[in-house]
């Protein structure tokens, strides 16, 4: 089948095949001549003939490839559409350079390869020079007007990857990256251009994947009836996805907003067709309805994620924040105790720490409620406190994306404002891990990493979209909004922190509250928010 291969695309596999077949043919001729005593060519002449065949077949095909490539290059020399810089002189970079780019309809010109290995510097790969390490990225991009950067390093930590991509983001080039590390570490997997995806803001934050003790989580969830309030929201829906993967006996998804609830239900039913799943439209404000649900389904684990979370909106609608967050939590927490739930997990927020907003104050009251309930109930009540999650409803990232799509300006409330960020799956994974440590009354605090300047985040997103901040796209400072902090905190000064068995999860000491005082305050608050002049 030697002649079935297309000469223009022959490579090392075909050349090895020529070698094998020539040696085999030589051996066959020698054996046949020896058996039949035919006087044709002697052994030495047969071996020389085979060597000539190998050399001529390989040489002729290499020459043909070079001639075709030369003519093709001349034909398109004035039609270069994109200058390309490859990051990584490894297996993936080689496959992209050698096999993928020549096949593309767009005419790419690879101007250089970046690799931090000093041994590879000033070497070439497929005729392209390895120009240096990451410190050369900006210089090469400016020198050659690079249009596209291909990040092809598979075996690298997220921190190192983020560092290199942050340098790349300072250029005007579009950036594409390898999405899956594990896939491309396999020696038999070929990398294709279609595998590369556009860079995302998560790539620039440099957070390594969180390692979870999945077996411990599975022990808590498998075979149990689990209720998730706010099941259609950003955190609630991801809780439902991950809980489904751990083999819950029955998953109850509760939300007042039926659209996202329905979408999440369809998604989970498709992925886990054997899961006993029930989507419930209900409001946590409705105490009677909540009690009916608990009585009917008898949940054993409750994840309470339902809440109003938008800080500026809650400043203008404080009564609604109190009704939904405070009394919604109170209703669900009391039902959990009444119907014998094993564990109740409140999804809290860093805005509950020294709150300056209505939303933050309501969440702090929720934390106090569950600690009060824990002191008098057989149910274990805990809270998990963390900061912003990437891509959630109301997050700055989707807002920035929309503003950039509309041509700007990108609005930032303050040049120095900072926030903690975490991906939604990461936050939910740590919430589930926290329940394996819960004994009752704790507030778990997730390690959010280093705080991120929102102004810097806006600049990076503008650059990733191919614009220059302040030149092509303006960043407008609008001033802090009502209730908004310049920076967030994860700990009240009196709480103190202790380590858990997981390095990304800390726990505060349990605070004591006067139950009678809290109940009296809640009654007074309820009278106010449900009175006729509550909005005044």
C-alpha positions in Angstrom: 0.0 0.0 0.0 3.0 2.3 -0.4 1.5 4.0 -3.4 -1.8 4.8 -1.7 -0.2 7.6 0.3 -0.3 11.1 -1.1 3.3 12.1 -1.8 2.7 15.7 -0.8 1.8 14.6 2.8 4.2 11.7 3.3 6.2 11.8 6.5 8.3 9.8 9.0 5.7 6.9 9.2 5.9 6.4 5.4 9.7 6.6 5.4 9.9 3.9 8.0 7.4 1.8 5.9 9.8 2.2 2.9 12.7 0.9 5.0 10.7 -2.1 6.3 9.4 -3.1 2.8 12.8 -2.7 1.1 14.6 -4.9 3.8 11.7 -7.4 3.5 12.0 -7.6 -0.3 15.8 -8.0 0.0 15.4 -10.8 2.4 12.8 -12.6 0.2 15.1 -12.3 -2.9 18.0 -13.7 -0.9 16.0 -16.6 0.5 14.4 -17.5 -3.0 17.8 -17.3 -4.7 19.4 -19.5 -2.0 16.6 -22.1 -2.3 16.4 -22.2 -6.1 20.1 -21.7 -6.7 19.2 -18.9 -9.3 22.2 -16.9 -10.4 20.9 -13.3 -10.5 22.4 -10.9 -8.0 24.6 -11.9 -5.2 23.9 -11.0 -1.5 26.1 -7.9 -1.6 24.4 -6.6 -4.7 20.9 -7.3 -3.3 21.7 -5.3 -0.1 23.1 -2.4 -2.2 20.0 -2.4 -4.4 17.7 -2.3 -1.3 19.7 0.6 0.1 19.4 2.4 -3.3 15.6 1.8 -3.4 15.2 3.1 0.2 17.3 6.2 -0.5 15.7 7.0 -3.9 12.1 6.5 -2.7 12.7 8.8 0.3 14.7 11.4 -1.5 12.3 11.7 -4.4 9.3 12.2 -2.1 11.2 14.7 0.1 12.2 16.7 -3.0 8.6 16.6 -4.2 7.3 17.9 -0.9 9.9 20.7 -0.8 9.1 21.8 -4.3 5.4 21.8 -3.7 5.9 23.7 -0.4 8.2 26.2 -2.1 5.8 26.9 -5.0 2.9 27.1 -2.6 4.8 29.6 -0.4 5.7 31.7 -3.5 2.1 31.7 -4.6 0.9 32.9 -1.2 3.8 35.0 -0.2 1.9 38.2 -0.7 -1.3 36.8 0.9 -0.2 36.1 4.5 -3.3 36.7 6.6 -2.0 36.0 10.1 1.4 36.0 11.8 1.5 33.4 14.5 3.6 32.9 17.7 3.6 29.5 19.3 4.1 29.2 23.1 5.7 25.8 23.9 8.2 23.8 21.9 6.8 20.5 23.0 4.6 17.7 21.4 1.5 19.8 21.0 3.4 22.8 19.5 5.1 20.5 17.1 1.9 18.8 15.9 0.2 22.2 15.4 3.2 23.6 13.5 4.0 20.5 11.4 0.5 19.0 10.8 -2.2 21.5 11.4 -1.2 25.0 10.2 -0.2 23.8 6.7 -3.7 22.3 6.2 -5.5 25.5 7.1 -7.3 27.5 4.5 -6.0 30.7 6.2 -2.4 31.3 5.3 -0.5 31.4 8.6 3.2 32.4 9.0 4.8 31.2 12.2 7.3 33.9 13.2 8.7 32.2 16.2 8.4 29.7 19.1 8.5 30.6 22.8 9.9 28.1 25.3 11.5 28.7 28.7 13.9 25.9 28.3 17.4 27.4 27.9 18.6 24.2 26.1 16.0 24.8 23.3 16.8 28.5 22.8 18.2 29.5 19.4 17.3 26.0 18.1 14.7 25.4 15.4 11.6 23.3 15.1 10.4 22.5 11.6 12.5 25.4 10.4 11.0 27.9 12.9 13.4 29.5 15.4 12.8 29.1 19.2 13.4 32.7 20.0 13.5 32.6 23.8 11.5 32.4 26.9 8.3 34.3 28.1 10.3 37.5 28.5 10.5 37.7 24.7 6.7 37.4 24.0 5.9 41.2 24.0 9.1 42.0 22.0 8.4 39.4 19.3 4.7 40.4 19.0 5.7 44.0 18.4 8.5 43.2 16.1 6.5 40.9 13.7 3.0 42.3 14.3 1.7 38.9 15.7 -2.0 38.4 15.1 -2.4 35.0 16.8 -0.7 33.4 19.8 -1.2 29.7 20.2 -0.6 28.5 23.8 0.3 24.8 23.4 1.8 23.8 26.8 -0.1 20.9 28.3 1.9 20.0 31.4 2.0 23.3 33.4 0.5 24.6 36.6 -2.4 27.0 36.4 -0.3 29.6 38.2 2.5 29.4 35.6 -0.1 29.3 32.8 -1.8 32.4 34.1 1.6 34.2 34.4 2.4 33.5 30.7 -1.1 34.3 29.5 -1.1 37.6 31.4 2.1 38.5 29.5 0.3 37.5 26.2 -2.7 39.6 27.1 -0.5 42.7 27.1 -0.1 42.3 23.3 -2.7 43.0 20.6 -2.8 39.4 19.4 -5.7 37.0 19.7 -4.9 34.1 22.1 -5.9 30.4 21.8 -5.1 27.8 24.4 -5.2 24.0 24.9 -8.3 23.4 27.1 -7.6 20.0 28.7 -4.3 19.1 30.2 -5.0 15.4 30.8 -6.1 14.8 27.2 -2.8 16.0 25.7 -0.4 14.3 28.1 -1.4 11.0 26.5 1.3 10.0 24.0 -1.2 8.7 21.5 -3.4 11.8 21.3 -2.9 14.2 18.4 -3.5 17.9 18.9 -5.7 19.7 16.4 -6.4 23.3 15.8 -10.0 22.6 16.6 -8.9 21.6 20.1 -7.7 25.1 20.9 -10.2 27.5 22.4 -10.3 31.2 22.9 -8.7 32.4 26.1 -11.1 33.0 29.0 -10.7 35.3 32.0 -10.5 32.3 34.3 -7.2 31.4 32.6 -5.7 34.7 33.8 -6.6 34.2 37.5 -4.1 31.3 38.0 -6.2 29.2 40.4 -5.1 25.5 40.4 -7.9 23.0 40.5 -9.2 22.2 44.0 -8.6 18.6 45.1 -11.6 17.1 46.7 -12.1 14.0 48.8 -14.9 12.8 46.6 -15.3 9.5 48.4 -16.1 11.3 51.7 -18.6 13.6 49.9 -20.2 10.5 48.3 -20.6 8.9 51.7 -22.7 11.9 52.9 -24.9 12.2 49.8 -25.3 8.7 48.3 -28.7 7.2 49.1 -30.1 10.4 50.8 -32.9 12.7 49.9 -31.4 16.1 49.2 -33.2 19.4 48.9 -31.5 22.4 47.2 -33.3 25.7 47.6 -32.6 28.3 44.8 -31.9 25.3 42.6 -32.2 27.3 39.4 -29.6 29.9 40.4 -25.9 30.0 39.7 -24.8 28.2 42.8 -27.9 26.2 43.4 -27.9 24.7 39.9 -24.3 23.7 40.2 -25.0 22.1 43.6 -27.7 20.1 41.9 -25.3 18.9 39.1 -22.7 17.8 41.6 -25.1 16.2 44.0 -26.6 14.2 41.1 -23.1 12.9 40.3 -22.7 11.5 43.8 -25.7 9.3 43.7 -28.4 10.9 45.8 -31.5 8.8 46.4 -33.7 11.7 45.4 -32.8 15.3 44.5 -35.4 18.0 45.2 -34.8 21.3 43.3 -36.8 24.2 44.7 -37.0 27.7 43.2 -39.5 30.4 42.7 -38.2 31.3 39.2 -39.5 28.5 37.0 -37.4 29.2 33.8 -33.9 28.5 35.1 -35.3 25.7 37.3 -36.8 24.0 34.2 -33.6 24.4 32.2 -31.5 22.9 35.0 -34.0 20.0 35.4 -33.8 19.2 31.7 -30.0 19.2 31.8 -29.7 16.9 34.8 -32.4 14.5 33.6 -30.5 14.1 30.3 -27.2 13.4 32.0 -28.6 11.3 34.9 -31.7 9.6 33.5 -31.9 7.1 36.4 -31.9 9.9 39.1 -35.1 10.4 41.1 -35.4 14.1 40.4 -38.2 16.5 41.4 -38.4 20.2 40.4 -40.6 22.2 42.8 -41.8 25.7 42.2 -42.1 27.4 45.6 -41.1 30.5 47.6 -39.0 30.1 50.8 -41.1 33.0 52.1 -44.2 30.8 52.2 -43.9 28.9 55.5 -46.9 26.7 55.0 -45.7 25.6 51.5 -42.2 24.9 52.8 -43.6 22.7 55.7 -45.8 20.8 53.2 -42.7 20.1 51.0 -40.7 18.9 54.1 -43.6 16.7 55.3 -44.1 15.1 51.9 -40.5 14.5 50.8 -38.6 14.1 54.1 -35.3 15.6 53.0 -32.2 14.4 54.9 -29.8 17.1 53.6 -30.8 20.7 52.9 -28.6 23.1 50.9 -30.1 26.6 51.3 -28.9 28.7 48.4 -32.1 30.7 47.8 -31.5 34.4 48.4 -31.6 37.9 46.9 -27.9 38.7 46.3 -27.7 41.8 44.2 -26.3 44.5 46.5 -27.5 47.8 44.8 -31.0 46.4 44.1 -31.4 45.4 47.7 -30.5 48.9 48.8 -33.6 50.2 47.0 -35.7 47.2 48.1 -34.6 46.4 51.6 -38.0 45.0 52.7 -37.8 42.4 49.9 -34.3 41.5 51.0 -35.4 40.9 54.6 -38.5 38.9 53.6 -36.6 36.6 51.3 -33.2 36.3 52.9 -34.0 36.5 56.6 -37.5 35.1 56.9 -37.0 32.7 54.0 -34.0 31.2 55.8 -35.9 31.2 59.1 -38.7 29.2 57.5 -36.5 26.6 55.9 -34.2 26.3 59.0 -37.2 25.7 61.3 -38.8 23.2 58.9 -35.4 21.3 58.8 -35.5 21.0 62.6 -39.2 20.1 62.7 -38.9 17.3 60.2 -35.6 15.8 61.4 -33.1 16.9 58.7 -29.6 15.6 59.3 -27.7 18.6 58.1 -28.6 22.1 57.0 -26.1 24.0 55.0 -26.5 27.8 54.4 -24.8 29.3 51.4 -23.5 32.6 52.8 -21.2 35.4 51.5 -18.2 37.5 52.4 -20.6 40.5 52.4 -22.0 39.2 55.7 -18.7 40.2 57.3 -19.0 43.7 58.9 -21.8 44.4 56.5 -22.3 47.9 54.9 -25.2 46.8 52.7 -28.8 45.6 53.3 -27.9 42.3 51.5 -24.8 41.8 53.6 -26.7 42.5 56.8 -29.5 40.0 55.9 -27.0 37.3 55.3 -25.3 38.0 58.6 -28.7 37.6 60.3 -29.1 34.3 58.4 -25.8 33.1 59.9 -26.9 34.0 63.4 -30.2 32.2 62.8 -28.6 28.9 61.9 -26.1 29.1 64.8 -29.1 29.8 67.1 -31.0 26.8 65.6 -28.0 24.6 66.0 -27.9 25.2 69.7 -31.4 23.8 70.3 -31.9 21.3 67.5 -30.7 17.8 66.7 -30.1 19.0 63.1 -26.6 20.1 62.4 -26.6 23.6 61.0 -23.6 25.1 59.3 -22.9 28.0 56.9 -20.3 28.3 54.1 -19.0 31.8 53.4 -17.2 32.8 50.2 -16.8 35.7 47.8 -17.7 36.3 44.2 -18.0 33.5 41.7 -17.0 33.9 38.0 -19.9 34.0 35.6 -22.7 34.0 38.1 -25.8 36.1 37.6 -24.9 39.8 38.4 -21.1 39.1 38.2 -19.0 41.8 36.7 -17.6 39.5 34.0 -20.8 39.0 32.0 -21.5 42.7 32.4 -18.0 43.6 31.1 -18.5 41.2 28.1 -21.8 42.9 27.2 -20.3 46.4 27.5 -17.3 45.4 25.3 -19.7 43.9 22.7 -21.6 47.1 22.6 -18.5 49.1 22.0 -18.0 50.4 25.6 -17.4 52.2 27.8 -16.6 49.5 30.4 -17.8 50.8 33.8 -15.9 50.3 37.1 -17.1 51.8 40.3 -13.7 52.6 41.7 -10.1 52.3 40.5 -9.0 50.6 43.7 -12.0 48.3 44.2 -11.0 44.6 44.8 -12.9 41.4 45.0 -12.2 37.7 45.6 -13.1 35.4 42.8 -13.7 31.7 42.5 -15.2 29.5 39.8 -18.7 28.2 40.4 -17.7 24.4 40.3 -14.8 25.2 42.6 -17.0 27.0 45.2 -19.7 24.3 45.1 -17.1 21.5 45.4 -15.8 23.2 48.5 -19.3 23.6 49.9 -19.9 19.9 49.5 -16.5 19.1 51.1 -17.3 21.4 54.0 -20.3 19.2 55.1 -17.9 16.3 55.6 -16.3 18.3 58.5 -19.5 19.7 59.9 -20.5 18.9 63.5 -22.9 21.8 63.9 -22.8 25.5 64.4 -19.7 26.2 62.3 -19.2 28.8 59.7 -16.8 27.5 57.1 -14.7 30.1 55.2 -13.3 29.2 51.8 -9.8 30.2 50.7 -10.5 32.6 47.9 -6.9 33.2 46.9 -5.6 36.7 46.3 -8.0 39.6 45.7 -8.3 40.9 42.2 -8.5 44.5 41.2 -11.7 45.0 39.2 -10.0 47.8 37.1 -7.2 45.3 36.2 -9.8 42.7 35.3 -11.6 45.2 33.0 -8.3 46.0 31.3 -7.5 42.3 30.7 -11.0 41.6 29.3 -10.7 44.6 26.9 -7.3 43.3 25.7 -8.6 39.7 25.3 -11.3 41.2 23.0 -8.6 42.7 20.7 -8.9 46.3 22.0 -6.5 48.7 23.8 -7.8 50.0 27.1 -8.1 53.8 27.1 -7.5 53.9 23.3 -10.0 51.7 21.5 -12.2 51.1 24.6 -12.7 53.6 27.5 -12.9 52.5 31.1 -15.3 54.8 33.0 -15.1 55.2 36.8 -18.7 55.6 38.0 -18.2 55.8 41.8 -19.1 53.3 44.5 -22.8 52.3 44.6 -25.0 52.3 47.7 -23.9 49.6 50.1 -20.8 48.7 48.1 -17.5 48.1 49.8 -14.1 49.0 48.4 -12.8 45.6 49.5 -14.4 42.5 51.0 -13.5 40.6 54.1 -14.0 36.9 55.0 -13.9 37.1 58.8 -15.5 39.0 61.6 -12.7 40.0 64.1 -14.2 38.1 67.0 -14.6 34.8 65.1 -11.0 33.6 64.7 -10.1 30.9 62.2 -9.0 27.3 62.6 -7.8 24.9 59.9 -9.7 21.9 58.7 -8.4 18.7 57.0 -8.7 20.6 53.7 -6.2 23.4 53.0 -8.8 25.5 51.1 -11.4 25.4 54.0 -11.1 27.2 57.3 -13.7 27.2 60.1 -14.6 30.0 62.6 -15.2 29.4 66.2 -18.9 28.9 67.2 -20.5 32.1 68.5 -23.1 32.1 71.3 -26.3 34.1 70.9 -29.1 34.8 73.2 -32.0 32.9 71.6 -34.7 35.0 73.3 -33.1 38.2 72.2 -32.8 37.1 68.6 -36.3 35.8 68.5 -37.6 39.0 69.9 -35.6 41.0 67.3 -37.0 38.8 64.5 -40.6 39.3 65.7 -40.0 43.1 65.7 -38.4 43.0 62.3 -41.3 40.8 60.9 -43.9 43.3 62.3 -42.1 46.2 60.5 -41.6 44.5 57.1 -45.1 43.2 56.9 -46.7 46.4 58.1 -48.6 48.7 55.7 -46.0 51.4 55.9 -43.0 49.1 55.6 -41.6 50.9 52.5 -41.4 54.1 54.5 
